[in-house]
Amino acid sequence: MTITSVGWDSPVAFEQSEGSTGEYRPAPLDVEVPRAAGAGLDGIAPAPQMDRHEHLQAVREGKLGSIHSWELVTAMDGPGTRATVFFSGCPLRCLYCHNPDTLFMRKGTPVQLEDLMDRLRRYKAIFKVTGGGVTFSGGEPLMQPKFLANLLRACKEEGISTAIDTSGNLGDNCTDEMISNLDLVLLDVKSGDPDTYFRATAAELAPTIRFGNRLAEAGTRVWIRFVLVPGLTDAKENIEAVADIVAGWPNVERVEVLPFHQMARDKWESLGMDYKLADVQPPSKEAAEAAREIFRSRGIETH
């Protein structure tokens, strides 16, 4: 499957190749997601007004991206102090999504490549001292592969360490050059069982495994993230399936088991979206620790 760049005033078009690649175009939501307040682009100028032709050309060349927000964080999204840049647009429809305001590319703010790089360059000294860098998150950064590829290349030229936080669902969009320009991948393995994966995300598991295999072959550092959701992903058989998949990737440095929380419930409601997990309680500390032990039993460092 390939992504066709179009204007952000209309939905992103997906082309499904003959036969299933496991990649999935979610059905449109019943409600239009409004632009979230407080996008958090302080210090990064929105792109100047362009006519449609100029806009499309800049997107195709990877000089213009749709960005939701950015923040400077420590001990999150990778090692050291990091600038985390949240892309707009995601192919998944995770029931427990904690960033539902990033679902649509056309709802983000157009940002030029050089304007974003100017902001990241300001923190090079901090990145160097702390062993940090930049993490491109979302949404799904691989939904804008040309813009991401240019950012990764520019960061490497500047000596800025790079990471992406991705589901791997659009891993086929990540070229070998992009992988070579990545220092770390935060790979979200949402389930080890294909049926559970589809229930949780409305997408297929296979592309994530395929991307994980490519990263293993390339020797790229990977941190795995797995969200433990009671009644959805917490079955022992499912956790064991995730652990078995991850155990086959020798480049995985650690697994983070993230207990489900309700911190995004108000955001779903404010966006007028149907939040199906409103009554789900977070897992107990004992349940989260039991899940971690399943990964540790396979010799994987787990937090």
C-alpha positions in Angstrom: 0.0 0.0 0.0 1.2 3.5 -0.8 0.1 6.9 0.5 -0.8 9.5 -2.0 -0.2 13.1 -0.7 -3.1 15.4 -1.1 -4.2 18.7 0.3 -5.1 18.7 4.0 -8.5 20.2 3.2 -9.6 16.7 2.2 -8.9 13.3 3.7 -5.7 11.5 2.9 -6.1 9.1 0.1 -4.9 5.5 0.5 -4.3 3.1 -2.4 -4.9 -0.6 -1.5 -2.7 -2.9 -3.5 -4.0 -6.2 -4.9 -4.0 -8.6 -2.0 -3.9 -7.6 1.6 -0.7 -6.1 2.9 -2.2 -5.9 6.3 -2.4 -2.1 6.1 -5.8 -0.6 6.6 -7.7 2.5 5.7 -10.1 3.2 8.6 -13.6 4.1 7.8 -14.4 7.8 8.4 -15.5 8.7 11.9 -19.1 9.6 12.4 -18.0 13.0 13.7 -15.6 15.6 12.4 -12.7 16.0 14.8 -12.3 19.7 15.5 -8.9 21.4 15.8 -7.7 20.9 19.4 -7.1 24.0 21.4 -3.6 24.7 22.5 -1.7 22.9 19.8 1.6 23.7 21.4 3.6 25.1 18.5 5.2 27.9 20.4 8.5 29.0 18.8 7.6 27.3 15.4 6.1 29.6 12.9 3.2 28.2 10.8 3.9 28.0 7.1 3.0 31.1 5.1 -0.2 31.0 3.1 0.1 29.0 -0.1 -2.1 28.4 -3.0 -3.2 24.7 -3.5 -0.5 24.0 -6.1 2.3 25.4 -3.9 1.0 23.5 -1.0 0.8 20.2 -2.8 4.2 20.6 -4.3 5.8 21.4 -0.9 4.1 18.3 0.6 5.3 16.0 -2.3 8.8 17.3 -1.8 8.7 16.7 1.9 9.3 20.4 2.7 5.9 20.9 4.4 4.4 18.8 7.1 1.3 18.7 9.2 2.3 19.1 12.9 0.1 19.0 16.0 2.5 20.2 18.7 5.9 19.7 20.2 7.4 19.7 23.7 10.7 19.4 25.5 10.7 16.4 27.9 13.1 14.4 30.0 13.0 10.6 30.7 10.2 10.2 28.2 10.1 9.1 24.5 13.7 7.9 24.6 16.9 8.6 26.6 17.9 12.1 27.8 16.2 15.4 27.2 14.2 15.2 24.1 12.2 17.4 21.8 9.1 15.3 21.0 7.3 16.4 17.8 3.8 15.2 17.3 2.7 14.7 13.7 -0.9 14.9 12.7 -2.6 11.9 11.0 -2.8 8.3 12.0 -4.1 5.2 10.1 -5.2 3.4 13.3 -8.3 3.9 15.4 -7.1 2.6 18.8 -9.9 2.4 21.3 -7.6 3.7 24.0 -5.8 6.4 22.0 -4.5 9.1 24.3 -4.0 11.6 21.4 -7.3 11.5 19.5 -6.7 15.1 18.5 -3.9 13.9 16.2 -6.0 11.5 14.2 -6.4 13.7 11.1 -3.5 15.1 9.1 -5.7 18.0 7.8 -6.4 19.1 11.3 -2.7 19.8 12.0 -0.8 23.0 11.4 1.3 23.3 8.2 5.0 23.7 9.2 7.9 24.1 6.9 10.9 21.8 7.3 13.4 24.6 7.9 11.3 26.3 10.5 11.0 23.0 12.5 14.8 22.4 12.1 15.5 25.9 13.3 13.7 25.1 16.6 15.4 21.7 17.0 18.9 23.2 16.4 18.5 25.4 19.5 18.6 22.4 21.7 21.7 20.7 20.3 23.8 21.5 23.3 21.2 20.1 25.7 20.8 17.0 23.6 24.5 16.4 23.6 24.9 16.9 27.4 22.0 14.7 28.3 22.3 12.0 25.6 19.0 13.1 24.2 17.7 14.1 20.9 14.4 14.4 18.9 11.5 11.9 18.8 9.0 12.1 16.0 5.7 10.9 17.4 2.0 11.5 16.7 -0.3 10.5 15.4 1.9 8.4 13.2 5.0 10.0 11.7 5.3 7.4 8.9 2.0 8.8 7.5 4.1 11.7 6.2 7.2 9.7 5.0 8.8 12.3 2.8 8.6 15.0 5.4 9.9 12.6 8.0 12.7 11.4 5.7 13.9 15.0 5.2 13.8 15.6 8.9 15.8 12.5 9.8 18.4 13.4 7.2 18.7 17.0 8.4 18.9 15.9 12.0 21.7 13.5 11.3 23.6 16.2 9.4 23.3 18.4 12.5 24.4 15.6 14.8 21.0 15.3 16.5 20.1 11.8 17.7 16.8 10.6 16.2 13.9 8.4 17.2 10.4 7.7 16.0 7.4 6.5 18.0 5.4 4.3 15.7 2.9 1.5 15.5 4.8 0.0 12.6 1.5 -0.2 10.6 3.0 2.0 7.9 6.5 0.5 8.2 6.6 -0.1 4.5 6.8 3.7 4.1 10.1 3.7 6.0 12.9 3.4 3.4 16.2 1.8 4.1 17.8 5.2 4.1 15.3 6.4 6.8 16.2 3.4 8.9 19.9 4.2 8.6 19.1 7.7 9.9 17.3 6.4 13.0 19.1 5.9 16.3 16.1 4.4 18.1 12.6 3.2 17.3 9.9 3.1 19.9 7.7 0.4 18.5 4.2 0.0 19.8 3.2 -3.6 19.7 -0.5 -3.3 20.6 -1.3 -7.0 20.7 0.2 -10.3 19.8 -3.0 -11.9 18.6 -4.3 -10.7 15.2 -8.0 -10.7 16.3 -7.3 -8.7 19.4 -5.1 -6.3 17.5 -7.9 -5.7 15.0 -10.4 -5.2 17.9 -8.1 -2.7 19.5 -7.0 -0.7 16.5 -9.2 -1.5 13.4 -6.0 -2.6 11.7 -3.8 -5.6 11.1 -0.9 -6.9 13.1 1.2 -8.2 10.2 2.7 -4.8 9.1 4.1 -4.2 12.6 5.8 -7.6 12.6 7.1 -7.0 9.1 8.6 -3.7 10.2 10.0 -5.2 13.4 11.7 -7.8 11.3 13.3 -5.2 9.1 14.6 -3.3 12.1 16.1 -6.5 13.5 17.8 -7.2 10.2 19.2 -3.6 10.2 20.3 -3.9 13.9 18.4 -0.7 14.8 17.9 -0.1 18.5 14.3 -0.7 19.5 12.3 -0.1 22.6 8.9 -1.9 22.7 5.8 -0.3 24.2 2.8 -2.4 25.1 -0.3 -0.9 26.7 -2.1 -3.2 29.2 -5.8 -2.6 28.8 -8.2 -4.7 31.1 -10.6 -6.7 29.0 -8.9 -5.9 25.8 -5.1 -6.7 25.7 -4.6 -8.2 29.2 -5.3 -11.9 28.5 -2.3 -13.9 29.4 -2.3 -15.6 26.0 -2.1 -12.3 24.3 0.7 -11.0 26.4 2.7 -14.2 25.8 2.1 -13.8 22.1 3.5 -10.3 22.2 6.5 -11.5 24.3 7.2 -14.3 21.8 7.2 -11.8 18.9 9.5 -9.5 20.7 11.8 -12.3 21.8 12.6 -12.9 18.1 14.1 -9.5 17.7 17.6 -9.5 19.2 17.9 -5.7 18.7 15.2 -5.0 21.3 16.8 -3.3 24.3 13.8 -3.0 26.6 10.0 -3.4 26.9 7.8 -0.9 28.6 4.5 -2.2 29.8 2.2 0.8 30.1 -0.9 0.4 32.3 -4.0 1.8 30.7 -5.3 5.1 32.2 -8.2 7.4 31.8 -6.2 10.6 31.3 -7.6 11.0 27.7 -11.3 10.5 28.5 -12.0 14.2 28.8 -10.2 14.8 25.5 -12.3 12.3 23.7 -15.4 13.9 25.1 -14.3 17.4 24.3 -13.8 16.3 20.7 -17.3 14.9 20.5 -16.0 11.3 20.0 -17.5 8.1 21.3 -15.0 6.8 23.9 -15.9 3.1 24.3 -13.5 2.5 27.2 -15.0 5.2 29.5 -15.9 2.6 32.2 -12.7 0.6 32.1 -10.6 0.8 35.2 -6.7 0.8 35.1 -5.1 -2.5 35.7 -3.8 -3.2 39.2 -0.2 -2.9 40.1 -0.1 -6.7 40.5 -1.6 -7.3 37.0 1.0 -4.9 35.4 3.8 -6.6 37.2 2.6 -10.0 36.2 2.6 -8.8 32.6 6.2 -7.6 33.0 7.2 -11.0 34.3 6.0 -12.6 31.1 8.5 -10.6 29.2 11.3 -11.0 31.7 10.8 -14.8 31.6 12.0 -14.5 28.0 15.2 -12.7 29.0 13.9 -9.2 28.0 14.6 -6.2 30.1 11.2 -4.9 31.1 9.9 -1.8 32.9 
